[in-house]
Each structure stands twice: as structure tokens, then as C-alpha cells.
């Protein structure tokens, strides 16, 4: 979002610069160009400034959003999506399902 806002602000500034040149060269009447130039410059600079601010604050937002369990919101270990309790429960459930499948299967591990 920050990059898009910065680039859009630069486009507004470029259009404002073109309008200034067009008004000076006589391609556009001064009555149209004069009121639009300060507004365009202000809008373009504000957009570029907000875009840069958003780009600077993006890592902070990612850091605040990261590191919470998706089920209960408790802190997690680095790179995990579940807290230790929910991770243990999930692994136990997966282990039980796998064990049942292995016991039902015929072969060296199963009884048949």
C-alpha cells in the first residue's frame, strides 16, 4: 500500500509539473492552471509522505501481528502458528490417527 501511494503521489506531482509548464507555455489557460497547481503539489507531497510513512511502519505492524496462536492468541515460538499447548494437542491427534491406520494395515507392523 505504501509503495502504491508513493508512486501515485509522484504521478500527481508529475501531472502538476506538466500543468505548470502547460500554463506557462499557453497550452492551458492560466485560469485553469493557477488554482490546480498548489492543490496538486500539496496532494502529491502528502501522498508521497504518507506512502513513505506506511513503508517505514510496515515492519512494525508485521512484528506486532506475528507470534500469536491462531486458536487462542497466546504467544508462540518463532515461526510457529500454534502455542505449545495447541501444538502438542494437534501432534497427539495426528499421532493417534496415524497409529490407528498402521495397526489396521496388513504387513510386518500390523497383525494379519
Backbone as XML, in Angstrom:
<?xml version="1.0"?>
<chain id="A" units="angstrom">
  <residue number="1" name="UNK">
    <atom name="N" x="0.823" y="-1.183" z="0.000"/>
    <atom name="CA" x="0.000" y="0.000" z="0.000"/>
    <atom name="C" x="0.875" y="1.258" z="0.000"/>
  </residue>
  <residue number="2" name="UNK">
    <atom name="N" x="1.955" y="1.222" z="0.765"/>
    <atom name="CA" x="2.828" y="2.377" z="0.847"/>
    <atom name="C" x="3.509" y="2.677" z="-0.474"/>
  </residue>
  <residue number="3" name="UNK">
    <atom name="N" x="3.947" y="1.637" z="-1.169"/>
    <atom name="CA" x="4.609" y="1.840" z="-2.463"/>
    <atom name="C" x="3.622" y="2.407" z="-3.475"/>
  </residue>
  <residue number="4" name="UNK">
    <atom name="N" x="2.411" y="1.851" z="-3.493"/>
    <atom name="CA" x="1.390" y="2.331" z="-4.412"/>
    <atom name="C" x="1.083" y="3.799" z="-4.149"/>
  </residue>
  <residue number="5" name="UNK">
    <atom name="N" x="0.963" y="4.180" z="-2.880"/>
    <atom name="CA" x="0.656" y="5.557" z="-2.526"/>
    <atom name="C" x="1.796" y="6.497" z="-2.920"/>
  </residue>
  <residue number="6" name="UNK">
    <atom name="N" x="3.023" y="6.060" z="-2.734"/>
    <atom name="CA" x="4.174" y="6.876" z="-3.133"/>
    <atom name="C" x="4.214" y="7.081" z="-4.643"/>
  </residue>
  <residue number="7" name="UNK">
    <atom name="N" x="4.003" y="6.020" z="-5.401"/>
    <atom name="CA" x="4.026" y="6.134" z="-6.848"/>
    <atom name="C" x="2.865" y="6.987" z="-7.358"/>
  </residue>
  <residue number="8" name="UNK">
    <atom name="N" x="1.695" y="6.856" z="-6.751"/>
    <atom name="CA" x="0.557" y="7.687" z="-7.147"/>
    <atom name="C" x="0.845" y="9.154" z="-6.829"/>
  </residue>
  <residue number="9" name="UNK">
    <atom name="N" x="1.484" y="9.409" z="-5.700"/>
    <atom name="CA" x="1.861" y="10.780" z="-5.362"/>
    <atom name="C" x="2.855" y="11.364" z="-6.353"/>
  </residue>
  <residue number="10" name="UNK">
    <atom name="N" x="3.805" y="10.541" z="-6.773"/>
    <atom name="CA" x="4.761" y="11.007" z="-7.788"/>
    <atom name="C" x="4.055" y="11.294" z="-9.113"/>
  </residue>
  <residue number="11" name="UNK">
    <atom name="N" x="3.050" y="10.499" z="-9.452"/>
    <atom name="CA" x="2.286" y="10.737" z="-10.675"/>
    <atom name="C" x="1.509" y="12.050" z="-10.569"/>
  </residue>
  <residue number="12" name="UNK">
    <atom name="N" x="0.937" y="12.326" z="-9.404"/>
    <atom name="CA" x="0.221" y="13.583" z="-9.207"/>
    <atom name="C" x="1.189" y="14.760" z="-9.306"/>
  </residue>
  <residue number="13" name="UNK">
    <atom name="N" x="2.385" y="14.609" z="-8.727"/>
    <atom name="CA" x="3.384" y="15.672" z="-8.830"/>
    <atom name="C" x="3.826" y="15.878" z="-10.282"/>
  </residue>
  <residue number="14" name="UNK">
    <atom name="N" x="3.972" y="14.809" z="-11.032"/>
    <atom name="CA" x="4.349" y="14.924" z="-12.443"/>
    <atom name="C" x="3.238" y="15.624" z="-13.232"/>
  </residue>
  <residue number="15" name="UNK">
    <atom name="N" x="1.989" y="15.280" z="-12.962"/>
    <atom name="CA" x="0.874" y="15.938" z="-13.646"/>
    <atom name="C" x="0.813" y="17.414" z="-13.280"/>
  </residue>
  <residue number="16" name="UNK">
    <atom name="N" x="1.107" y="17.722" z="-12.033"/>
    <atom name="CA" x="1.122" y="19.124" z="-11.603"/>
    <atom name="C" x="2.240" y="19.889" z="-12.301"/>
  </residue>
  <residue number="17" name="UNK">
    <atom name="N" x="3.411" y="19.266" z="-12.423"/>
    <atom name="CA" x="4.523" y="19.918" z="-13.122"/>
    <atom name="C" x="4.171" y="20.138" z="-14.589"/>
  </residue>
  <residue number="18" name="UNK">
    <atom name="N" x="3.518" y="19.162" z="-15.216"/>
    <atom name="CA" x="3.107" y="19.331" z="-16.605"/>
    <atom name="C" x="2.104" y="20.470" z="-16.725"/>
  </residue>
  <residue number="19" name="UNK">
    <atom name="N" x="1.167" y="20.554" z="-15.770"/>
    <atom name="CA" x="0.166" y="21.618" z="-15.791"/>
    <atom name="C" x="0.830" y="22.986" z="-15.632"/>
  </residue>
  <residue number="20" name="UNK">
    <atom name="N" x="1.852" y="23.065" z="-14.800"/>
    <atom name="CA" x="2.588" y="24.317" z="-14.632"/>
    <atom name="C" x="3.275" y="24.729" z="-15.943"/>
  </residue>
  <residue number="21" name="UNK">
    <atom name="N" x="3.928" y="23.761" z="-16.583"/>
    <atom name="CA" x="4.579" y="24.049" z="-17.870"/>
    <atom name="C" x="3.556" y="24.379" z="-18.955"/>
  </residue>
  <residue number="22" name="UNK">
    <atom name="N" x="2.434" y="23.654" z="-18.954"/>
    <atom name="CA" x="1.408" y="23.904" z="-19.960"/>
    <atom name="C" x="0.786" y="25.283" z="-19.771"/>
  </residue>
  <residue number="23" name="UNK">
    <atom name="N" x="0.621" y="25.710" z="-18.538"/>
    <atom name="CA" x="0.086" y="27.046" z="-18.281"/>
    <atom name="C" x="1.058" y="28.121" z="-18.689"/>
  </residue>
  <residue number="24" name="UNK">
    <atom name="N" x="2.340" y="27.880" z="-18.444"/>
    <atom name="CA" x="3.358" y="28.858" z="-18.828"/>
    <atom name="C" x="3.501" y="28.939" z="-20.347"/>
  </residue>
  <residue number="25" name="UNK">
    <atom name="N" x="3.418" y="27.814" z="-21.029"/>
    <atom name="CA" x="3.575" y="27.781" z="-22.486"/>
    <atom name="C" x="2.318" y="28.240" z="-23.215"/>
  </residue>
  <residue number="26" name="UNK">
    <atom name="N" x="1.195" y="28.336" z="-22.525"/>
    <atom name="CA" x="-0.035" y="28.781" z="-23.158"/>
    <atom name="C" x="-0.898" y="27.665" z="-23.702"/>
  </residue>
  <residue number="27" name="UNK">
    <atom name="N" x="-0.562" y="26.416" z="-23.410"/>
    <atom name="CA" x="-1.372" y="25.294" z="-23.871"/>
    <atom name="C" x="-2.669" y="25.191" z="-23.078"/>
  </residue>
  <residue number="28" name="UNK">
    <atom name="N" x="-2.611" y="25.589" z="-21.815"/>
    <atom name="CA" x="-3.775" y="25.584" z="-20.931"/>
    <atom name="C" x="-3.917" y="27.000" z="-20.400"/>
  </residue>
  <residue number="29" name="UNK">
    <atom name="N" x="-5.146" y="27.476" z="-20.284"/>
    <atom name="CA" x="-5.333" y="28.850" z="-19.807"/>
    <atom name="C" x="-4.891" y="28.981" z="-18.346"/>
  </residue>
  <residue number="30" name="UNK">
    <atom name="N" x="-4.437" y="30.160" z="-17.998"/>
    <atom name="CA" x="-3.962" y="30.412" z="-16.633"/>
    <atom name="C" x="-5.091" y="30.295" z="-15.617"/>
  </residue>
  <residue number="31" name="UNK">
    <atom name="N" x="-6.328" y="30.563" z="-16.024"/>
    <atom name="CA" x="-7.464" y="30.455" z="-15.107"/>
    <atom name="C" x="-7.682" y="29.007" z="-14.665"/>
  </residue>
  <residue number="32" name="UNK">
    <atom name="N" x="-7.333" y="28.059" z="-15.507"/>
    <atom name="CA" x="-7.466" y="26.635" z="-15.164"/>
    <atom name="C" x="-6.230" y="26.156" z="-14.404"/>
  </residue>
  <residue number="33" name="UNK">
    <atom name="N" x="-5.066" y="26.582" z="-14.831"/>
    <atom name="CA" x="-3.823" y="26.055" z="-14.265"/>
    <atom name="C" x="-3.520" y="26.612" z="-12.881"/>
  </residue>
  <residue number="34" name="UNK">
    <atom name="N" x="-3.739" y="27.902" z="-12.670"/>
    <atom name="CA" x="-3.328" y="28.530" z="-11.410"/>
    <atom name="C" x="-3.972" y="27.926" z="-10.162"/>
  </residue>
  <residue number="35" name="UNK">
    <atom name="N" x="-5.278" y="27.668" z="-10.142"/>
    <atom name="CA" x="-5.833" y="27.082" z="-8.904"/>
    <atom name="C" x="-5.452" y="25.618" z="-8.701"/>
  </residue>
  <residue number="36" name="UNK">
    <atom name="N" x="-5.139" y="24.905" z="-9.772"/>
    <atom name="CA" x="-4.851" y="23.473" z="-9.655"/>
    <atom name="C" x="-3.417" y="23.185" z="-9.207"/>
  </residue>
  <residue number="37" name="UNK">
    <atom name="N" x="-2.496" y="24.087" z="-9.476"/>
    <atom name="CA" x="-1.090" y="23.815" z="-9.177"/>
    <atom name="C" x="-0.820" y="23.688" z="-7.681"/>
  </residue>
  <residue number="38" name="UNK">
    <atom name="N" x="-1.258" y="24.619" z="-6.825"/>
    <atom name="CA" x="-0.986" y="24.435" z="-5.386"/>
    <atom name="C" x="-1.689" y="23.212" z="-4.797"/>
  </residue>
  <residue number="39" name="UNK">
    <atom name="N" x="-2.903" y="22.965" z="-5.259"/>
    <atom name="CA" x="-3.639" y="21.787" z="-4.761"/>
    <atom name="C" x="-2.947" y="20.488" z="-5.182"/>
  </residue>
  <residue number="40" name="UNK">
    <atom name="N" x="-2.517" y="20.426" z="-6.427"/>
    <atom name="CA" x="-1.831" y="19.229" z="-6.918"/>
    <atom name="C" x="-0.508" y="18.996" z="-6.211"/>
  </residue>
  <residue number="41" name="UNK">
    <atom name="N" x="0.236" y="20.084" z="-5.987"/>
    <atom name="CA" x="1.517" y="19.941" z="-5.294"/>
    <atom name="C" x="1.304" y="19.479" z="-3.854"/>
  </residue>
  <residue number="42" name="UNK">
    <atom name="N" x="0.319" y="20.054" z="-3.181"/>
    <atom name="CA" x="0.034" y="19.653" z="-1.799"/>
    <atom name="C" x="-0.420" y="18.198" z="-1.731"/>
  </residue>
  <residue number="43" name="UNK">
    <atom name="N" x="-1.337" y="17.830" z="-2.626"/>
    <atom name="CA" x="-1.836" y="16.453" z="-2.646"/>
    <atom name="C" x="-0.720" y="15.466" z="-2.974"/>
  </residue>
  <residue number="44" name="UNK">
    <atom name="N" x="0.094" y="15.781" z="-3.966"/>
    <atom name="CA" x="1.189" y="14.889" z="-4.349"/>
    <atom name="C" x="2.203" y="14.707" z="-3.238"/>
  </residue>
  <residue number="45" name="UNK">
    <atom name="N" x="2.598" y="15.811" z="-2.603"/>
    <atom name="CA" x="3.560" y="15.707" z="-1.497"/>
    <atom name="C" x="2.972" y="14.948" z="-0.312"/>
  </residue>
  <residue number="46" name="UNK">
    <atom name="N" x="1.691" y="15.164" z="-0.037"/>
    <atom name="CA" x="1.052" y="14.431" z="1.062"/>
    <atom name="C" x="0.997" y="12.935" z="0.770"/>
  </residue>
  <residue number="47" name="UNK">
    <atom name="N" x="0.692" y="12.583" z="-0.468"/>
    <atom name="CA" x="0.632" y="11.164" z="-0.834"/>
    <atom name="C" x="2.007" y="10.512" z="-0.746"/>
  </residue>
  <residue number="48" name="UNK">
    <atom name="N" x="3.032" y="11.204" z="-1.224"/>
    <atom name="CA" x="4.384" y="10.657" z="-1.151"/>
    <atom name="C" x="4.806" y="10.510" z="0.318"/>
  </residue>
  <residue number="49" name="UNK">
    <atom name="N" x="4.513" y="11.512" z="1.131"/>
    <atom name="CA" x="4.859" y="11.438" z="2.553"/>
    <atom name="C" x="4.149" y="10.315" z="3.267"/>
  </residue>
  <residue number="50" name="UNK">
    <atom name="N" x="2.853" y="10.165" z="3.033"/>
    <atom name="CA" x="2.105" y="9.062" z="3.652"/>
    <atom name="C" x="2.601" y="7.703" z="3.168"/>
  </residue>
  <residue number="51" name="UNK">
    <atom name="N" x="2.922" y="7.617" z="1.886"/>
    <atom name="CA" x="3.450" y="6.362" z="1.348"/>
    <atom name="C" x="4.757" y="5.974" z="2.005"/>
  </residue>
  <residue number="52" name="UNK">
    <atom name="N" x="5.648" y="6.944" z="2.180"/>
    <atom name="CA" x="6.921" y="6.660" z="2.845"/>
    <atom name="C" x="6.712" y="6.288" z="4.305"/>
  </residue>
  <residue number="53" name="UNK">
    <atom name="N" x="5.789" y="6.971" z="4.967"/>
    <atom name="CA" x="5.494" y="6.645" z="6.365"/>
    <atom name="C" x="4.940" y="5.228" z="6.497"/>
  </residue>
  <residue number="54" name="UNK">
    <atom name="N" x="4.037" y="4.859" z="5.600"/>
    <atom name="CA" x="3.499" y="3.493" z="5.634"/>
    <atom name="C" x="4.572" y="2.454" z="5.368"/>
  </residue>
  <residue number="55" name="UNK">
    <atom name="N" x="5.487" y="2.769" z="4.452"/>
    <atom name="CA" x="6.568" y="1.822" z="4.165"/>
    <atom name="C" x="7.501" y="1.672" z="5.357"/>
  </residue>
  <residue number="56" name="UNK">
    <atom name="N" x="7.717" y="2.753" z="6.115"/>
    <atom name="CA" x="8.569" y="2.674" z="7.299"/>
    <atom name="C" x="7.892" y="1.928" z="8.440"/>
  </residue>
  <residue number="57" name="UNK">
    <atom name="N" x="6.575" y="2.057" z="8.563"/>
    <atom name="CA" x="5.852" y="1.430" z="9.670"/>
    <atom name="C" x="5.406" y="-0.001" z="9.370"/>
  </residue>
  <residue number="58" name="UNK">
    <atom name="N" x="5.533" y="-0.465" z="8.142"/>
    <atom name="CA" x="5.089" y="-1.817" z="7.779"/>
    <atom name="C" x="5.798" y="-2.907" z="8.584"/>
  </residue>
  <residue number="59" name="UNK">
    <atom name="N" x="7.119" y="-2.859" z="8.790"/>
    <atom name="CA" x="7.750" y="-3.904" z="9.593"/>
    <atom name="C" x="7.273" y="-3.921" z="11.042"/>
  </residue>
  <residue number="60" name="UNK">
    <atom name="N" x="6.946" y="-2.771" z="11.570"/>
    <atom name="CA" x="6.444" y="-2.710" z="12.948"/>
    <atom name="C" x="5.091" y="-3.421" z="13.027"/>
  </residue>
  <residue number="61" name="UNK">
    <atom name="N" x="4.235" y="-3.163" z="12.059"/>
    <atom name="CA" x="2.927" y="-3.825" z="12.038"/>
    <atom name="C" x="3.036" y="-5.326" z="11.876"/>
  </residue>
  <residue number="62" name="UNK">
    <atom name="N" x="3.957" y="-5.761" z="11.027"/>
    <atom name="CA" x="4.148" y="-7.204" z="10.864"/>
    <atom name="C" x="4.672" y="-7.830" z="12.150"/>
  </residue>
  <residue number="63" name="UNK">
    <atom name="N" x="5.547" y="-7.113" z="12.848"/>
    <atom name="CA" x="6.094" y="-7.639" z="14.100"/>
    <atom name="C" x="5.045" y="-7.746" z="15.189"/>
  </residue>
  <residue number="64" name="UNK">
    <atom name="N" x="4.108" y="-6.808" z="15.217"/>
    <atom name="CA" x="3.049" y="-6.860" z="16.218"/>
    <atom name="C" x="2.045" y="-7.962" z="15.907"/>
  </residue>
  <residue number="65" name="UNK">
    <atom name="N" x="1.784" y="-8.203" z="14.641"/>
    <atom name="CA" x="0.798" y="-9.212" z="14.258"/>
    <atom name="C" x="1.361" y="-10.621" z="14.347"/>
  </residue>
  <residue number="66" name="UNK">
    <atom name="N" x="2.662" y="-10.766" z="14.310"/>
    <atom name="CA" x="3.282" y="-12.080" z="14.281"/>
    <atom name="C" x="3.468" y="-12.613" z="15.700"/>
  </residue>
  <residue number="67" name="UNK">
    <atom name="N" x="3.487" y="-13.900" z="15.831"/>
    <atom name="CA" x="3.856" y="-14.511" z="17.084"/>
    <atom name="C" x="2.709" y="-14.810" z="18.020"/>
  </residue>
  <residue number="68" name="UNK">
    <atom name="N" x="1.487" y="-14.975" z="17.499"/>
    <atom name="CA" x="0.335" y="-15.310" z="18.334"/>
    <atom name="C" x="-0.318" y="-16.580" z="17.815"/>
  </residue>
  <residue number="69" name="UNK">
    <atom name="N" x="-0.828" y="-17.376" z="18.752"/>
    <atom name="CA" x="-1.508" y="-18.628" z="18.404"/>
    <atom name="C" x="-2.781" y="-18.304" z="17.633"/>
  </residue>
  <residue number="70" name="UNK">
    <atom name="N" x="-3.029" y="-19.058" z="16.567"/>
    <atom name="CA" x="-4.221" y="-18.796" z="15.766"/>
    <atom name="C" x="-5.489" y="-19.296" z="16.437"/>
  </residue>
  <residue number="71" name="UNK">
    <atom name="N" x="-5.375" y="-20.116" z="17.462"/>
    <atom name="CA" x="-6.559" y="-20.619" z="18.166"/>
    <atom name="C" x="-6.900" y="-19.823" z="19.418"/>
  </residue>
  <residue number="72" name="UNK">
    <atom name="N" x="-5.878" y="-19.464" z="20.210"/>
    <atom name="CA" x="-6.173" y="-18.804" z="21.481"/>
    <atom name="C" x="-5.516" y="-17.438" z="21.635"/>
  </residue>
  <residue number="73" name="UNK">
    <atom name="N" x="-4.561" y="-17.086" z="20.788"/>
    <atom name="CA" x="-3.914" y="-15.785" z="20.862"/>
    <atom name="C" x="-2.732" y="-15.722" z="21.804"/>
  </residue>
  <residue number="74" name="UNK">
    <atom name="N" x="-2.326" y="-16.839" z="22.365"/>
    <atom name="CA" x="-1.177" y="-16.866" z="23.270"/>
    <atom name="C" x="0.117" y="-16.700" z="22.474"/>
  </residue>
  <residue number="75" name="UNK">
    <atom name="N" x="1.191" y="-16.223" z="23.108"/>
    <atom name="CA" x="2.464" y="-16.084" z="22.394"/>
    <atom name="C" x="2.971" y="-17.436" z="21.893"/>
  </residue>
  <residue number="76" name="UNK">
    <atom name="N" x="3.624" y="-17.416" z="20.730"/>
    <atom name="CA" x="4.158" y="-18.643" z="20.137"/>
    <atom name="C" x="5.666" y="-18.537" z="19.992"/>
  </residue>
  <residue number="77" name="UNK">
    <atom name="N" x="6.279" y="-19.671" z="19.708"/>
    <atom name="CA" x="7.701" y="-19.683" z="19.405"/>
    <atom name="C" x="7.906" y="-19.116" z="17.999"/>
  </residue>
  <residue number="78" name="UNK">
    <atom name="N" x="9.119" y="-18.750" z="17.706"/>
    <atom name="CA" x="9.428" y="-18.141" z="16.421"/>
    <atom name="C" x="9.115" y="-19.104" z="15.279"/>
  </residue>
  <residue number="79" name="UNK">
    <atom name="N" x="8.310" y="-18.657" z="14.337"/>
    <atom name="CA" x="7.968" y="-19.456" z="13.166"/>
    <atom name="C" x="6.800" y="-20.412" z="13.369"/>
  </residue>
  <residue number="80" name="UNK">
    <atom name="N" x="6.194" y="-20.442" z="14.535"/>
    <atom name="CA" x="5.080" y="-21.341" z="14.811"/>
    <atom name="C" x="3.755" y="-20.591" z="14.659"/>
  </residue>
  <residue number="81" name="UNK">
    <atom name="N" x="2.693" y="-21.328" z="14.337"/>
    <atom name="CA" x="1.372" y="-20.722" z="14.250"/>
    <atom name="C" x="0.496" y="-21.096" z="15.437"/>
  </residue>
  <residue number="82" name="UNK">
    <atom name="N" x="0.923" y="-22.088" z="16.213"/>
    <atom name="CA" x="0.171" y="-22.526" z="17.390"/>
    <atom name="C" x="1.042" y="-22.408" z="18.631"/>
  </residue>
  <residue number="83" name="UNK">
    <atom name="N" x="0.395" y="-22.182" z="19.794"/>
    <atom name="CA" x="1.141" y="-22.168" z="21.050"/>
    <atom name="C" x="1.559" y="-23.607" z="21.381"/>
  </residue>
  <residue number="84" name="UNK">
    <atom name="N" x="2.368" y="-23.754" z="22.398"/>
    <atom name="CA" x="2.890" y="-25.100" z="22.718"/>
    <atom name="C" x="1.781" y="-26.071" z="23.089"/>
  </residue>
  <residue number="85" name="UNK">
    <atom name="N" x="0.783" y="-25.596" z="23.822"/>
    <atom name="CA" x="-0.312" y="-26.484" z="24.227"/>
    <atom name="C" x="-1.108" y="-26.968" z="23.018"/>
  </residue>
  <residue number="86" name="UNK">
    <atom name="N" x="-1.512" y="-26.057" z="22.147"/>
    <atom name="CA" x="-2.285" y="-26.465" z="20.979"/>
    <atom name="C" x="-1.436" y="-27.277" z="19.999"/>
  </residue>
  <residue number="87" name="UNK">
    <atom name="N" x="-0.150" y="-26.976" z="19.908"/>
    <atom name="CA" x="0.732" y="-27.767" z="19.057"/>
    <atom name="C" x="0.828" y="-29.195" z="19.564"/>
  </residue>
  <residue number="88" name="UNK">
    <atom name="N" x="0.934" y="-29.374" z="20.891"/>
    <atom name="CA" x="1.000" y="-30.714" z="21.473"/>
    <atom name="C" x="-0.299" y="-31.477" z="21.224"/>
  </residue>
  <residue number="89" name="UNK">
    <atom name="N" x="-1.438" y="-30.811" z="21.396"/>
    <atom name="CA" x="-2.725" y="-31.462" z="21.158"/>
    <atom name="C" x="-2.836" y="-31.888" z="19.690"/>
  </residue>
  <residue number="90" name="UNK">
    <atom name="N" x="-2.446" y="-31.021" z="18.766"/>
    <atom name="CA" x="-2.520" y="-31.347" z="17.338"/>
    <atom name="C" x="-1.609" y="-32.523" z="16.979"/>
  </residue>
  <residue number="91" name="UNK">
    <atom name="N" x="-0.393" y="-32.518" z="17.516"/>
    <atom name="CA" x="0.532" y="-33.614" z="17.243"/>
    <atom name="C" x="0.034" y="-34.927" z="17.835"/>
  </residue>
  <residue number="92" name="UNK">
    <atom name="N" x="-0.558" y="-34.875" z="19.030"/>
    <atom name="CA" x="-1.112" y="-36.091" z="19.633"/>
    <atom name="C" x="-2.260" y="-36.639" z="18.791"/>
  </residue>
  <residue number="93" name="UNK">
    <atom name="N" x="-3.134" y="-35.766" z="18.299"/>
    <atom name="CA" x="-4.235" y="-36.228" z="17.458"/>
    <atom name="C" x="-3.720" y="-36.846" z="16.163"/>
  </residue>
  <residue number="94" name="UNK">
    <atom name="N" x="-2.724" y="-36.236" z="15.558"/>
    <atom name="CA" x="-2.158" y="-36.772" z="14.324"/>
    <atom name="C" x="-1.480" y="-38.115" z="14.582"/>
  </residue>
  <residue number="95" name="UNK">
    <atom name="N" x="-0.779" y="-38.227" z="15.699"/>
    <atom name="CA" x="-0.112" y="-39.477" z="16.054"/>
    <atom name="C" x="-1.134" y="-40.587" z="16.288"/>
  </residue>
  <residue number="96" name="UNK">
    <atom name="N" x="-2.244" y="-40.274" z="16.949"/>
    <atom name="CA" x="-3.278" y="-41.282" z="17.184"/>
    <atom name="C" x="-3.902" y="-41.751" z="15.876"/>
  </residue>
  <residue number="97" name="UNK">
    <atom name="N" x="-4.196" y="-40.822" z="14.957"/>
    <atom name="CA" x="-4.761" y="-41.210" z="13.666"/>
    <atom name="C" x="-3.791" y="-42.075" z="12.874"/>
  </residue>
  <residue number="98" name="UNK">
    <atom name="N" x="-2.521" y="-41.726" z="12.889"/>
    <atom name="CA" x="-1.512" y="-42.484" z="12.159"/>
    <atom name="C" x="-1.341" y="-43.874" z="12.761"/>
  </residue>
  <residue number="99" name="UNK">
    <atom name="N" x="-1.371" y="-43.955" z="14.077"/>
    <atom name="CA" x="-1.218" y="-45.240" z="14.757"/>
    <atom name="C" x="-2.375" y="-46.166" z="14.410"/>
  </residue>
  <residue number="100" name="UNK">
    <atom name="N" x="-3.612" y="-45.629" z="14.355"/>
    <atom name="CA" x="-4.769" y="-46.460" z="14.010"/>
    <atom name="C" x="-4.644" y="-46.998" z="12.589"/>
  </residue>
  <residue number="101" name="UNK">
    <atom name="N" x="-4.175" y="-46.186" z="11.667"/>
    <atom name="CA" x="-4.016" y="-46.617" z="10.270"/>
    <atom name="C" x="-2.947" y="-47.698" z="10.179"/>
  </residue>
  <residue number="102" name="UNK">
    <atom name="N" x="-1.853" y="-47.527" z="10.908"/>
    <atom name="CA" x="-0.783" y="-48.527" z="10.859"/>
    <atom name="C" x="-1.229" y="-49.854" z="11.474"/>
  </residue>
  <residue number="103" name="UNK">
    <atom name="N" x="-2.039" y="-49.795" z="12.505"/>
    <atom name="CA" x="-2.495" y="-51.037" z="13.127"/>
    <atom name="C" x="-3.497" y="-51.778" z="12.246"/>
  </residue>
  <residue number="104" name="UNK">
    <atom name="N" x="-4.287" y="-51.045" z="11.455"/>
    <atom name="CA" x="-5.246" y="-51.692" z="10.572"/>
    <atom name="C" x="-4.595" y="-52.275" z="9.323"/>
  </residue>
  <residue number="105" name="UNK">
    <atom name="N" x="-3.452" y="-51.757" z="8.950"/>
    <atom name="CA" x="-2.785" y="-52.172" z="7.724"/>
    <atom name="C" x="-2.138" y="-53.551" z="7.929"/>
  </residue>
  <residue number="106" name="UNK">
    <atom name="N" x="-2.244" y="-54.402" z="6.925"/>
    <atom name="CA" x="-1.619" y="-55.713" z="6.995"/>
    <atom name="C" x="-0.154" y="-55.597" z="6.593"/>
  </residue>
  <residue number="107" name="UNK">
    <atom name="N" x="0.690" y="-56.343" z="7.179"/>
    <atom name="CA" x="2.087" y="-56.315" z="6.821"/>
    <atom name="C" x="2.944" y="-56.576" z="8.044"/>
  </residue>
  <residue number="108" name="UNK">
    <atom name="N" x="4.201" y="-56.241" z="7.971"/>
    <atom name="CA" x="5.116" y="-56.568" z="9.059"/>
    <atom name="C" x="4.759" y="-55.839" z="10.378"/>
  </residue>
  <residue number="109" name="UNK">
    <atom name="N" x="4.145" y="-54.687" z="10.278"/>
    <atom name="CA" x="3.814" y="-53.962" z="11.508"/>
    <atom name="C" x="2.451" y="-54.336" z="12.030"/>
  </residue>
  <residue number="110" name="UNK">
    <atom name="N" x="1.547" y="-54.674" z="11.169"/>
    <atom name="CA" x="0.186" y="-54.966" z="11.575"/>
    <atom name="C" x="-0.026" y="-56.457" z="11.745"/>
  </residue>
  <residue number="111" name="UNK">
    <atom name="N" x="-1.148" y="-56.781" z="12.355"/>
    <atom name="CA" x="-1.464" y="-58.210" z="12.533"/>
    <atom name="C" x="-2.424" y="-58.619" z="11.419"/>
  </residue>
  <residue number="112" name="UNK">
    <atom name="N" x="-2.044" y="-59.653" z="10.676"/>
    <atom name="CA" x="-2.930" y="-60.131" z="9.623"/>
    <atom name="C" x="-2.724" y="-61.592" z="9.392"/>
  </residue>
</chain>
